[in-house]
Amino acid sequence: MSSPDLPPGQTLTRKFPVTGEKEPLDELTTENWRLSITGEVEEPVSLTFADLLALPQEQLTADIHCVTSWSQRQMAFEGVRLSEVFQQHGVNPKPDARFVRFRAHSERKHDTSLPLPLALQDSWLIHRFEGLPLTPAHGFPVRVVTPSRYFYKSLKWLVAIELLAEDRLGFWERTSAYHNVGDPWKEQRFEGRKFTSREEIDRFRNLEDFAPYRDDQESDRVIVKADLRGWKPRTRDLRGLRFKACDFRDADLREADLSEANLTLGKFSGADLEKANLTGADLEGADFSGARLAGACLAANALSATVFHAAGGQGLATHRGLQVVSPQGLLESQEAYLKEIGALRV
């Protein structure tokens, strides 16, 4: 359900897909949760959950836009403005404080940053959604929500706020080339692109071993916005590679092992993925309309905003034997299509 009044490239849903990790590093409760505020402040501050609840609680009703391309209108949250936390608890930024860094209690130590004026204007510490406490998968007990930015700037499992004189790239910005500003209305999903010359892309296309691009959390190993149209890899072993917003139209990926790969926002119209192994791949926002997926295996995939049937009516070119097992985050229209063609295995 695309709409002209949504940011570019977004699809409307009534669901609240889980993004990123599904649970914190270890159990967080309203009793053991603590929030520290440190860095470029006159005095460090520590808050309990009870301290947070003692502040003026407000309703936040906002449209949310995820970088993977789903949007939901008028989501109903409850919590406290960051500016109110600062005011009520005497958080006084030093003169050189220019950025706010949010840190999560997560296995991969997620963090993200915003300019201090923007955070004070638009960031909230949220603990309820639609009248109920947040679920652990959505950041219980407390998460950040900053509606004017893509949702990766709205950190789950918030436990620390640090004021900085100089900015630091956050987790997704460091490891996945996500844009450091992240304004959905300007479609600032990624910083730059990989392979800016024909020679670079040709060298990549002709590789026989992708080990240098695998199992590495540095952003320079992420393949961003690469033109891979018509690509026929010399090896079928594409496990764990990270492709972001790449163009795979008309590529020959038959029987390719793409397990645990990241193919978010990829374009696959006309691509041949027959009997491909996509187990565990992140396919959020990818467009498979017009692709051949006969005999392909999709299992335990992140599929929020993934397209198998385009709004204009184009579905998969072939799908006999396709299995989509235990999908995560399928939007309504795509779930209906996969059920219709008999591919969905819940």
C-alpha positions as CSV (number, residue, x, y, z in Angstrom):
1,M,0.0,0.0,0.0
2,S,2.2,2.9,-1.2
3,S,0.9,6.4,-0.8
4,P,2.0,9.8,-2.3
5,D,2.0,11.4,1.1
6,L,4.6,9.0,2.5
7,P,8.3,9.6,2.2
8,P,9.8,8.2,-1.1
9,G,10.2,4.5,-1.3
10,Q,8.0,3.7,1.7
11,T,5.1,1.2,2.0
12,L,2.2,1.6,4.4
13,T,1.4,-1.1,6.9
14,R,-0.8,-1.6,10.0
15,K,1.8,-3.9,11.5
16,F,4.7,-3.0,13.8
17,P,7.5,-5.2,12.4
18,V,10.4,-6.1,14.7
19,T,13.6,-4.6,13.5
20,G,17.2,-5.5,14.4
21,E,17.9,-7.7,17.4
22,K,14.9,-9.4,19.1
23,E,16.0,-9.2,22.7
24,P,18.4,-7.3,25.0
25,L,21.8,-8.6,26.1
26,D,20.2,-10.1,29.2
27,E,16.9,-9.5,31.0
28,L,15.9,-6.0,31.7
29,T,13.1,-5.3,34.2
30,T,11.5,-2.1,35.5
31,E,13.4,-2.9,38.8
32,N,16.9,-3.3,37.4
33,W,16.8,-0.8,34.6
34,R,19.0,2.3,35.0
35,L,19.7,5.2,32.7
36,S,23.0,7.0,33.0
37,I,23.5,10.5,31.5
38,T,27.2,11.3,31.2
39,G,29.7,12.9,28.9
40,E,29.8,16.7,28.3
41,V,27.4,17.5,31.2
42,E,28.1,19.5,34.3
43,E,27.1,16.6,36.6
44,P,26.4,13.0,35.6
45,V,22.8,11.8,36.3
46,S,21.3,8.4,36.9
47,L,17.6,7.5,36.7
48,T,15.6,4.5,37.8
49,F,12.3,3.5,36.0
50,A,10.4,5.0,39.0
51,D,12.2,8.3,38.4
52,L,11.1,8.2,34.7
53,L,7.5,7.5,35.7
54,A,7.6,10.4,38.1
55,L,8.1,12.8,35.3
56,P,5.2,14.3,33.3
57,Q,4.0,11.6,31.0
58,E,2.7,12.5,27.5
59,Q,1.2,10.8,24.5
60,L,3.2,10.8,21.3
61,T,1.2,10.0,18.2
62,A,3.5,10.0,15.2
63,D,4.1,8.4,11.8
64,I,7.1,6.1,11.9
65,H,9.3,5.3,8.9
66,C,11.7,2.4,8.9
67,V,14.8,2.4,6.6
68,T,13.7,-1.0,5.3
69,S,10.8,0.8,3.7
70,W,7.8,0.2,5.9
71,S,5.8,3.0,7.4
72,Q,2.9,3.1,9.9
73,R,0.8,6.2,10.4
74,Q,-0.2,7.6,13.8
75,M,1.5,5.1,16.1
76,A,0.5,5.7,19.7
77,F,3.4,5.8,22.2
78,E,3.6,7.1,25.8
79,G,6.7,8.4,27.6
80,V,8.7,11.5,28.4
81,R,10.3,14.1,26.2
82,L,14.1,14.0,26.4
83,S,14.1,17.7,27.0
84,E,11.8,17.2,30.0
85,V,14.2,14.6,31.4
86,F,17.1,17.1,31.1
87,Q,15.0,19.9,32.6
88,Q,13.6,18.0,35.5
89,H,16.8,16.2,36.5
90,G,19.2,19.1,36.1
91,V,21.1,17.8,33.1
92,N,23.2,20.8,32.1
93,P,25.2,20.4,28.9
94,K,28.6,21.9,28.9
95,P,29.2,24.7,26.2
96,D,30.9,22.3,23.8
97,A,28.2,19.6,23.9
98,R,26.9,19.3,20.4
99,F,25.7,15.7,20.0
100,V,23.7,13.1,21.9
101,R,24.8,9.5,21.8
102,F,22.2,6.8,22.8
103,R,23.5,3.4,23.9
104,A,21.6,0.1,24.2
105,H,21.8,-2.9,26.4
106,S,22.3,-5.3,23.5
107,E,24.7,-8.0,22.5
108,R,26.2,-6.0,19.7
109,K,26.4,-2.8,21.8
110,H,24.1,-0.8,19.5
111,D,24.3,3.0,19.6
112,T,23.3,5.9,17.5
113,S,23.7,9.7,17.7
114,L,21.8,12.9,16.9
115,P,22.7,16.6,17.0
116,L,21.8,17.9,20.5
117,P,19.3,20.5,19.3
118,L,17.4,17.9,17.2
119,A,17.4,15.3,20.1
120,L,16.0,17.9,22.5
121,Q,13.3,18.9,20.0
122,D,12.2,15.5,18.7
123,S,13.5,12.6,20.9
124,W,11.3,10.8,23.4
125,L,12.0,8.1,26.1
126,I,9.1,5.7,25.4
127,H,7.9,2.9,27.6
128,R,4.4,2.1,26.3
129,F,2.8,1.4,22.9
130,E,-0.9,1.4,22.3
131,G,-1.6,1.6,26.0
132,L,0.6,-1.4,27.0
133,P,4.2,-1.7,28.1
134,L,6.6,-2.2,25.2
135,T,7.4,-5.8,24.4
136,P,11.0,-6.9,24.9
137,A,11.4,-7.2,21.1
138,H,10.4,-3.5,20.7
139,G,12.7,-2.3,23.4
140,F,11.2,-2.9,26.9
141,P,11.4,-1.3,29.3
142,V,12.5,2.0,27.6
143,R,13.4,2.9,24.1
144,V,14.1,6.1,22.1
145,V,11.6,7.4,19.5
146,T,12.7,10.2,17.2
147,P,9.9,10.4,14.6
148,S,11.6,12.8,12.1
149,R,14.3,10.2,11.4
150,Y,14.4,6.6,10.1
151,F,13.7,4.2,12.8
152,Y,17.3,3.0,13.3
153,K,17.8,6.3,15.0
154,S,15.2,5.2,17.6
155,L,17.3,2.9,19.8
156,K,15.8,0.0,21.8
157,W,16.8,-1.0,25.3
158,L,18.2,2.4,26.2
159,V,20.5,2.4,29.2
160,A,22.9,5.3,28.6
161,I,22.9,8.8,27.1
162,E,26.2,10.5,26.5
163,L,26.7,14.1,25.4
164,L,29.6,14.6,22.9
165,A,31.6,17.4,21.6
166,E,32.4,15.5,18.4
167,D,30.0,13.1,16.7
168,R,30.5,9.3,16.6
169,L,28.9,7.1,14.0
170,G,26.4,4.6,15.5
171,F,26.3,0.8,15.1
172,W,24.3,0.7,11.9
173,E,26.1,3.7,10.5
174,R,29.5,2.0,11.1
175,T,28.6,-1.5,10.1
176,S,25.9,-1.1,7.4
177,A,26.7,2.2,5.8
178,Y,23.4,3.7,7.0
179,H,23.2,7.5,6.6
180,N,24.2,9.4,9.7
181,V,21.4,11.9,9.2
182,G,18.6,9.5,8.2
183,D,15.9,11.9,7.1
184,P,13.2,9.8,5.4
185,W,11.8,12.7,3.4
186,K,15.2,13.1,1.7
187,E,15.5,9.3,1.5
188,Q,18.9,9.4,3.3
189,R,19.1,5.6,3.8
190,F,22.8,5.1,3.0
191,E,26.0,7.0,2.9
192,G,27.6,6.9,-0.6
193,R,27.9,3.9,-2.7
194,K,30.3,1.0,-3.4
195,F,32.1,0.8,-6.7
196,T,32.0,4.1,-8.5
197,S,33.8,3.0,-11.6
198,R,33.3,0.3,-14.2
199,E,36.6,-1.2,-13.4
200,E,35.7,-1.7,-9.8
201,I,32.4,-3.3,-10.5
202,D,33.9,-5.6,-13.1
203,R,36.6,-6.8,-10.7
204,F,34.0,-7.6,-8.1
205,R,31.8,-9.4,-10.6
206,N,34.7,-11.6,-11.6
207,L,35.8,-12.7,-8.2
208,E,35.9,-16.4,-7.5
209,D,36.2,-16.1,-3.7
210,F,34.2,-13.6,-1.6
211,A,36.0,-14.3,1.7
212,P,37.3,-10.8,2.0
213,Y,33.7,-9.5,2.0
214,R,32.5,-12.0,4.6
215,D,32.3,-12.0,8.4
216,D,33.5,-8.5,8.7
217,Q,31.6,-5.8,10.6
218,E,33.3,-2.9,9.0
219,S,31.2,-0.7,6.6
220,D,33.8,-0.8,3.9
221,R,32.8,-4.5,3.3
222,V,29.2,-3.6,2.7
223,I,28.3,-3.5,-1.0
224,V,26.1,-0.4,-1.3
225,K,24.0,0.5,-4.4
226,A,26.1,-1.6,-6.7
227,D,24.9,-2.2,-10.3
228,L,24.9,-6.0,-10.5
229,R,22.3,-6.3,-13.4
230,G,22.8,-9.5,-15.4
231,W,25.5,-10.7,-13.0
232,K,26.4,-14.4,-13.2
233,P,28.8,-15.1,-10.3
234,R,31.7,-17.4,-10.9
235,T,30.9,-19.1,-7.6
236,R,27.6,-20.1,-6.1
237,D,28.9,-19.5,-2.6
238,L,27.6,-16.0,-1.7
239,R,27.0,-16.9,2.0
240,G,26.9,-14.0,4.5
241,L,27.6,-11.2,2.0
242,R,26.1,-7.8,2.7
243,F,24.4,-6.1,-0.2
244,K,22.5,-2.9,0.5
245,A,20.1,-1.4,-2.2
246,C,21.9,-3.3,-5.0
247,D,20.4,-3.9,-8.4
248,F,20.3,-7.6,-9.3
249,R,17.8,-7.3,-12.1
250,D,18.2,-10.2,-14.7
251,A,21.1,-11.7,-12.6
252,D,21.7,-15.5,-12.8
253,L,21.6,-16.6,-9.2
254,R,20.4,-20.2,-9.8
255,E,21.2,-22.5,-6.9
256,A,23.2,-19.8,-5.3
257,D,23.9,-20.1,-1.6
258,L,22.7,-16.8,-0.2
259,S,22.2,-18.1,3.3
260,E,22.6,-15.4,6.1
261,A,23.3,-12.8,3.3
262,N,21.9,-9.3,3.6
263,L,19.9,-8.3,0.5
264,T,17.9,-5.4,1.9
265,L,16.3,-3.1,-0.6
266,G,17.6,-5.2,-3.5
267,K,15.9,-5.1,-6.9
268,F,15.4,-8.6,-8.4
269,S,13.0,-8.2,-11.3
270,G,13.9,-10.7,-14.0
271,A,16.6,-12.4,-11.8
272,D,16.8,-16.2,-11.7
273,L,16.9,-17.5,-8.2
274,E,15.6,-21.0,-8.9
275,K,16.6,-23.4,-6.2
276,A,18.6,-20.7,-4.4
277,N,19.2,-21.1,-0.7
278,L,18.1,-17.9,1.1
279,T,17.9,-19.4,4.6
280,G,18.4,-16.8,7.3
281,A,19.0,-14.0,4.7
282,D,17.8,-10.5,5.6
283,L,15.4,-9.6,2.7
284,E,13.8,-6.5,4.2
285,G,12.6,-4.1,1.5
286,A,13.8,-6.3,-1.3
287,D,11.7,-6.4,-4.5
288,F,11.3,-9.9,-6.0
289,S,8.3,-9.1,-8.3
290,G,9.1,-10.5,-11.7
291,A,11.9,-12.8,-10.3
292,R,12.1,-16.6,-10.8
293,L,12.0,-18.3,-7.4
294,A,10.9,-21.8,-8.3
295,G,12.3,-24.3,-5.8
296,A,13.9,-21.6,-3.7
297,C,14.1,-21.9,0.0
298,L,13.3,-19.0,2.2
299,A,13.4,-19.8,5.9
300,A,13.6,-17.6,9.0
301,N,14.0,-14.5,6.9
302,A,13.4,-10.9,7.9
303,L,10.7,-9.9,5.4
304,S,9.3,-6.5,6.5
305,A,8.4,-4.5,3.4
306,T,9.7,-7.3,1.1
307,V,7.8,-7.4,-2.2
308,F,6.8,-10.6,-4.0
309,H,3.8,-9.1,-5.7
310,A,4.0,-5.4,-6.8
311,A,1.1,-3.0,-6.3
312,G,0.8,-2.8,-10.1
313,G,0.0,-6.5,-10.4
314,Q,3.3,-8.2,-11.2
315,G,4.0,-11.2,-9.1
316,L,6.8,-13.8,-9.3
317,A,7.7,-15.0,-12.7
318,T,7.9,-18.6,-11.5
319,H,7.3,-20.0,-8.0
320,R,6.6,-23.7,-8.3
321,G,8.1,-25.4,-5.2
322,L,9.0,-22.1,-3.5
323,Q,8.9,-22.5,0.3
324,V,8.7,-19.4,2.6
325,V,9.1,-20.9,6.1
326,S,8.6,-19.0,9.4
327,P,8.8,-15.5,7.8
328,Q,9.3,-12.5,10.1
329,G,7.5,-9.2,9.5
330,L,5.7,-9.9,6.2
331,L,3.3,-7.0,5.4
332,E,-0.3,-7.7,4.8
333,S,-0.5,-7.8,1.0
334,Q,2.6,-9.9,0.6
335,E,1.4,-12.5,3.1
336,A,-1.9,-12.8,1.2
337,Y,-0.1,-13.3,-2.1
338,L,2.2,-16.0,-0.7
339,K,-0.8,-17.8,0.8
340,E,-2.6,-17.6,-2.6
341,I,0.3,-19.2,-4.5
342,G,0.7,-21.9,-1.8
343,A,4.3,-20.9,-0.8
344,L,3.8,-19.8,2.8
345,R,4.8,-22.2,5.5
346,V,4.2,-20.6,8.9
